[in-house]
């Protein structure tokens, strides 16, 4: 009986080894002989926009284009790891500063909601003052000279601009006046266009937060987008407004938008994963 069992186990293991060997061999042969499909050197493009065809991007003239750029982070919403605004650095129990592997002093997480709440807590400021302060801050952070530097000194052709839902919507999730909503975005894209720089508009913080990370603006550190019909509807409304503005109101600026980054790092409860429910929201945004 034991010999029979050993024989069955032995044949099973041999079969698994052979199957594994065949699979690995097939993958090795396939990868060695695989070739990226040849891409067209030119396409007919009547859209006036960057277009994807196969594995290649083409500019408005139908010529292949490779986007090389930088990320203009920390302007429209806070990203604590990038430019911390915490007053005091983090400290260890012995009173020494917390540092990363490179020796950089670490600060507490500081999100856009913290930033806005801190300004709003000043009793001497009304919304007119706050909007004015934010406008000064945004344009002081990124000046017209920066666009020229990126083009001429760095040799780039693209800038990714993260933005926050409160740039486009009110706190009650209704639409802002179109002029107010796009005042900075239009200025930014206009400056980029003057230097022939494309822009990627990146929704870095959606209503309720799409990931719960502080750099999505989430003061409460939860991913409140996915389980809230109201937040999901507001996100669709936001993209309706953005896409309409740059297709109809300002198509001259829309021509310099390379693409929309519709949701930065979409995860569920900061888990790092996405599921079917997340994909369905993406499909709805694509339709918009």
HELIX and SHEET records of a PDB file:
HELIX    1   1 UNK A    2  UNK A   33  1                                  32    
HELIX    2   2 UNK A  112  UNK A  120  1                                   9    
HELIX    3   3 UNK A  127  UNK A  141  1                                  15    
HELIX    4   4 UNK A  144  UNK A  152  1                                   9    
HELIX    5   5 UNK A  165  UNK A  168  1                                   4    
HELIX    6   6 UNK A  178  UNK A  181  1                                   4    
HELIX    7   7 UNK A  183  UNK A  194  1                                  12    
HELIX    8   8 UNK A  214  UNK A  216  5                                   3    
HELIX    9   9 UNK A  229  UNK A  244  1                                  16    
HELIX   10  10 UNK A  245  UNK A  249  3                                   5    
HELIX   11  11 UNK A  251  UNK A  254  1                                   4    
HELIX   12  12 UNK A  276  UNK A  287  1                                  12    
SHEET    1   A 2 UNK A  51  UNK A  53  0                                        
SHEET    2   A 2 UNK A  56  UNK A  58 -1                                        
SHEET    1   B 4 UNK A  69  UNK A  71  0                                        
SHEET    2   B 4 UNK A 158  UNK A 164  1                                        
SHEET    3   B 4 UNK A 198  UNK A 205  1                                        
SHEET    4   B 4 UNK A 257  UNK A 261  1                                        
END                                                                             
